[in-house]
Amino acid sequence: MLNNCRPDRCGNSTITTRHRNGWEAARGNTERALAFVGLSDLQRTALRERLNDVSKVIEGIDRAND
C-alpha cells in the first residue's frame, strides 16, 4: 500500500520546506516523462494531472513561507 501513498491528498501528512526538493524532483521527472514520444492520450492526461498536483503542492509550500 505504500506505493499508493499520496501525501498531497492525505490530511495526516505534513509537507514543509524541507520536502520541497523532493517535490521539485517529482515535477522534473513528470515533465521529462511528458516529453516521451509515443505516449497515449490517456498517459499524457495522467501525467498532466500529476504535474498539476505536484505544482499545487510546491505553490502551497511557497505560500506558507511568504
Buried (B, 14 or more C-beta within 10 A) or exposed (E): EEEEEEEBEEEEEEBEEEBBEEBEEBBEBBEEBBEEEEBEEEEEEBBEEBBEBBBEBBEEBEEEEE
